[in-house]
Amino acid sequence: MAERNQKSWRDFDRSAGYRHIEVMPLNGAVAAEVRGADLTKPLPVEVWSEIERAFAENVVIYFRGQKGFSREDHLSFAQHFGPLQKIPHIFSVDDYPDVQIVERLADDKRRVVGEGFHNDSTFMATPPTTVTMHAIDVPDFGGDTAFANLYLAYETLSPAMQKFCETLIGVNSATALFGSGAGDKNVMMKDMKAEEGDQEVEHPIVSVHPRTGLKHLFFNLIYTRRLKGFSEKESRLILNFLQEHVSSMAFTGRVRWENDTVLIWDNWAAHHSAIADYPGKYRYMERVTTGGLKLTGAQ
Ligand code: SIN
């Protein structure tokens, strides 16, 4: 487990001190490949505790070459990180309601699902804490997923801006996805009730993460519609500034998919974005989500 007395995300030594696995950070900002763990087999508790540490410190971890990784393996892997909590608007695999589908057909001309930095489903009162993706049939190249580290983004704001952000509450809803602001359905997803899309939930813009005890930003331009007590215009200005900051190259990294890669991201401490650079190609993954927790503000 990560050290609880850390002051800053940068204090983590993200690759050192492992005895059972190898942890290879993707870059200085986010994500690491974990080697030496076969997720299709039961793993000893010491290996799990190192995997959990790698996850806490790297925010996104991925395992290559997991041939034979079954849906049961997927569900059991995800549940090491929290109770299952599927998201409402995407389809599930037959007989496995908690295994959900991320699919794009080669001739789909609609928008790519998940394009643009965001956290998933922050319109929920308990937004997913983790998302695990299993790459099953992905293009040889193209269709990477980008990630941004929201600890690092918070920590690199000036002390005055950090203090200001700690006072902010984001008002979130799925209005733009399936509520009254959605327009024509332009991505592959279930038919949803617009009233549900318009329901608002509040989350703090700066939250203390239960896994590390560190503060991170928590907002996104898809679901965070405004800031409590601020006008739309003021809210947009502040949220746009924060998003521009989060999207700095120095806080981001992108993972290239290969079939049989299993990846888990921290949906509170990371933004992710699907990269829409594979027109005419098929891409199929399965995902499992965990959650059930409310965020804790920093004040
Ligand atoms: C998502 O945003 O949930 C999907 C990400 C991806 O397909 O890369």
Boltz pocket constraint, residues with backbone or C-beta under 6 A from the ligand:
constraints:
  - pocket:
      binder: B
      contacts: [[A, 102], [A, 113], [A, 114], [A, 115], [A, 120], [A, 143], [A, 144], [A, 145], [A, 272], [A, 273], [A, 274], [A, 275]]
      max_distance: 6.0
